[in-house]
Amino acid sequence: MTTDLRDITGKVAIVTGGTRGIGLAIARRLAAAGAHVVVCGRTASDLPDGLEFVPCDVRDPAAVLVMVDDVAERHGRLDILVNNAGGSPEADAATASPRFSERVIALNLLAPLNLSQAAHRHMQAHGGAIVNIASVSAIRPSPRTVAYAAAKAGLIALGRSLAHEWGPVIRVNAIIVGYVETEATEATYGNAATQAAIASNIGAQRLGRADEIAEAVLFLASPAASYVTGAALEVHGGGERPPFLDIVKEHSA
């Protein structure tokens, strides 16, 4: 009889920004693997059966501490934290206000740090797993979302450092997410023709699916990844083809 190393029955998980898109896919997958999943967000949302919602603005450190303590106390433990909430509108780096940049960094870097610190209080006795959702913007130029890119790069560094400081009891990893289809695909990537052009420049020749990111999160959160910590797992379909190849080809013709 084989043991399913991705079985997380009885574990308690918090997924931030889990009311839609990738976050919802993550929450549903963890629940399907046996976890009790608590989703937090700023506004209440109808969720599938089996998921619990708690309101929390993750940019507010005091609210984060109250939320994490409440979840751990009500359920008797906290085993998994997925720092998924994030994002940023575009802005001209030369004119973006300090307030704008502060809010972007607060959501994408400081919130995961504050959440991780709050979770540490409940994980340090029995162990746990923290998964940070980063972005390809962290590992390649990201014009017009520079604060976001810097924050996501910081998120990867955060995980590597916490893995040493909190190991071996708590594992901390990141997922570098590429272009993924969600309910906001058209608003994010444009019409079908634009999406096809983007897909043609990716190694896998298509956009990713939210459930594929969720599977990666489950792996990192489960005993299957017992020796994986401080890692940044790239789930981006092979990444983008370097544009210099086309430039060279064009100018060599």
C-alpha positions in Angstrom: 0.0 0.0 0.0 1.5 3.3 -1.1 1.2 6.5 0.9 0.1 9.7 -0.9 2.7 12.2 0.1 0.4 15.0 -1.0 -2.2 14.1 1.4 -2.7 17.0 3.9 -5.8 15.7 5.7 -6.3 17.5 9.0 -4.0 20.4 8.2 -5.2 24.0 8.5 -4.3 26.4 5.8 -4.7 30.1 5.1 -4.8 31.4 1.5 -4.6 35.1 1.1 -6.5 36.7 -1.9 -8.2 33.3 -2.3 -11.6 34.5 -3.4 -10.9 34.3 -7.2 -8.4 33.5 -9.8 -5.2 31.6 -8.8 -5.9 32.1 -5.1 -9.3 30.3 -5.4 -7.8 27.5 -7.4 -5.1 27.0 -4.7 -7.7 27.1 -1.9 -9.9 24.5 -3.7 -6.9 22.2 -4.4 -5.7 22.3 -0.8 -9.2 21.5 0.4 -9.5 18.6 -2.0 -6.3 17.2 -0.6 -7.9 17.2 2.9 -7.0 20.5 4.5 -9.4 22.9 6.2 -8.8 26.0 4.2 -9.5 29.6 5.4 -9.5 32.2 2.6 -9.0 35.8 3.5 -9.7 38.9 1.5 -10.9 42.5 1.9 -14.5 41.8 0.9 -16.7 38.7 1.4 -17.3 36.5 -1.5 -19.4 33.4 -2.3 -17.0 30.4 -2.0 -17.4 26.8 -2.9 -18.5 24.5 0.0 -15.6 23.5 2.2 -13.9 26.9 2.1 -14.1 29.3 5.0 -13.9 33.1 4.5 -12.5 35.7 6.9 -12.2 39.4 6.1 -8.7 40.9 6.4 -6.8 43.7 4.7 -3.4 42.0 4.6 -1.7 45.4 4.3 -2.7 46.1 7.9 -0.2 44.4 10.3 -2.6 44.6 13.2 -5.5 43.0 11.3 -3.1 40.3 10.0 -2.1 39.3 13.6 -5.7 39.2 14.8 -6.8 37.1 11.7 -4.0 34.6 12.0 -4.4 34.2 15.8 -8.1 33.8 15.4 -7.8 31.1 12.7 -5.2 29.1 14.8 -7.2 29.4 18.0 -10.5 28.4 16.4 -9.0 25.4 14.6 -6.4 24.4 17.1 -3.5 24.8 14.7 -2.0 26.4 11.6 0.0 24.3 9.2 0.1 26.0 5.8 0.2 29.7 4.8 -0.1 30.7 1.1 0.8 34.3 0.5 -1.1 34.7 -2.8 -2.6 38.2 -2.5 -0.8 40.7 -4.7 -0.8 42.7 -7.9 -0.3 46.2 -9.2 -1.7 48.6 -11.8 0.7 50.0 -14.3 2.5 53.3 -13.5 5.2 55.5 -15.0 8.3 54.9 -12.8 9.3 58.6 -13.3 6.1 60.0 -11.9 4.6 57.3 -9.6 3.9 58.8 -6.2 5.7 57.6 -3.1 2.3 56.6 -1.7 1.6 54.4 -4.8 4.9 52.6 -4.5 4.5 52.2 -0.7 1.1 50.5 -1.2 2.4 48.2 -3.9 5.3 47.1 -1.8 3.1 46.8 1.3 0.8 44.4 -0.5 3.4 42.3 -2.4 6.3 42.1 0.1 5.5 43.5 3.6 2.1 41.7 3.9 3.7 38.3 3.2 6.4 39.1 5.8 3.9 40.2 8.4 1.7 37.1 7.7 4.7 34.8 7.9 5.7 36.3 11.3 2.2 35.8 12.6 2.1 32.3 11.3 5.5 31.5 12.8 4.0 31.9 16.3 1.7 28.9 15.6 4.0 26.8 13.4 7.2 26.8 15.4 6.1 24.1 17.9 4.9 21.5 15.3 6.1 22.6 11.9 4.6 24.2 8.9 4.9 25.3 5.3 4.8 28.8 3.8 4.4 29.2 0.1 4.9 32.7 -1.4 3.4 33.4 -4.9 6.0 35.4 -6.8 6.0 36.3 -10.5 8.2 36.3 -13.6 8.3 40.0 -13.1 10.8 39.3 -10.4 13.3 37.6 -12.7 13.1 39.8 -15.8 12.6 43.5 -16.6 9.2 44.7 -15.8 8.8 48.3 -17.1 5.7 50.2 -15.8 5.4 47.8 -12.8 8.8 48.4 -11.2 7.7 48.5 -7.6 5.8 45.3 -8.1 8.8 43.6 -9.7 11.1 44.8 -6.9 8.6 43.5 -4.3 8.3 40.1 -5.9 12.0 39.8 -6.2 12.2 40.7 -2.5 9.6 38.0 -1.8 11.9 35.3 -3.3 14.8 36.6 -1.2 12.5 36.6 1.9 11.7 33.0 1.5 15.4 32.0 1.1 16.3 33.8 4.2 13.4 32.6 6.3 14.1 29.0 5.2 17.4 29.3 7.1 16.2 31.3 10.0 13.1 29.1 10.7 14.4 25.8 9.4 14.1 22.9 9.8 10.8 23.3 11.6 9.1 25.6 9.0 9.7 25.3 5.2 9.5 28.4 3.1 9.3 28.4 -0.7 8.2 30.6 -3.6 6.5 29.9 -6.9 7.5 32.1 -9.8 4.3 32.3 -11.8 4.1 33.1 -15.5 1.2 34.0 -17.7 -1.9 32.3 -16.4 -5.5 32.2 -17.6 -8.1 33.4 -15.0 -11.5 35.1 -15.2 -9.5 38.3 -15.8 -7.4 36.9 -18.7 -8.8 39.4 -21.3 -8.4 42.4 -19.0 -4.8 41.3 -18.2 -3.5 40.1 -21.6 -5.8 41.5 -24.2 -8.0 39.9 -26.8 -7.7 36.4 -28.2 -5.2 37.4 -30.9 -2.9 39.1 -28.3 -3.2 36.1 -26.0 -2.2 33.8 -28.9 0.8 36.0 -29.7 1.9 35.8 -26.0 1.4 32.1 -26.0 3.6 31.6 -29.1 6.5 33.2 -27.3 6.3 30.8 -24.4 8.1 27.4 -24.4 4.9 25.5 -23.7 3.1 27.5 -26.5 0.2 28.3 -24.3 -0.9 30.2 -21.2 -0.9 28.4 -17.9 -3.9 27.4 -16.0 -4.7 28.3 -12.4 -5.1 24.7 -11.4 -1.5 24.1 -12.5 -0.2 26.7 -10.1 -2.4 25.1 -7.4 -0.8 21.7 -8.0 2.6 23.3 -7.5 1.4 24.9 -4.2 0.1 21.6 -3.0 3.4 19.9 -3.7 5.4 22.6 -1.8 2.9 22.5 1.1 2.8 18.8 1.5 5.2 16.1 2.8 6.1 15.4 -0.8 8.4 18.4 -0.6 9.9 17.6 2.8 13.4 18.4 1.6 12.4 21.5 -0.4 12.9 24.8 1.4 14.3 28.2 0.3 13.5 27.3 -3.3 11.9 29.3 -6.0 10.0 27.0 -8.3 9.5 28.4 -11.8 6.0 27.5 -13.1 5.9 29.5 -16.3 5.8 27.0 -19.2 9.4 27.4 -20.0 9.5 31.1 -19.9 9.6 33.6 -22.8 11.7 33.3 -25.9 14.5 36.0 -25.9 13.5 38.8 -28.3 17.1 39.3 -29.4 16.8 36.0 -31.4 14.2 37.7 -33.7 16.2 40.9 -33.8 19.3 39.1 -35.0 17.3 37.1 -37.5 15.6 40.2 -38.9 18.9 42.2 -39.3 20.8 39.2 -40.7 18.2 38.7 -43.5 
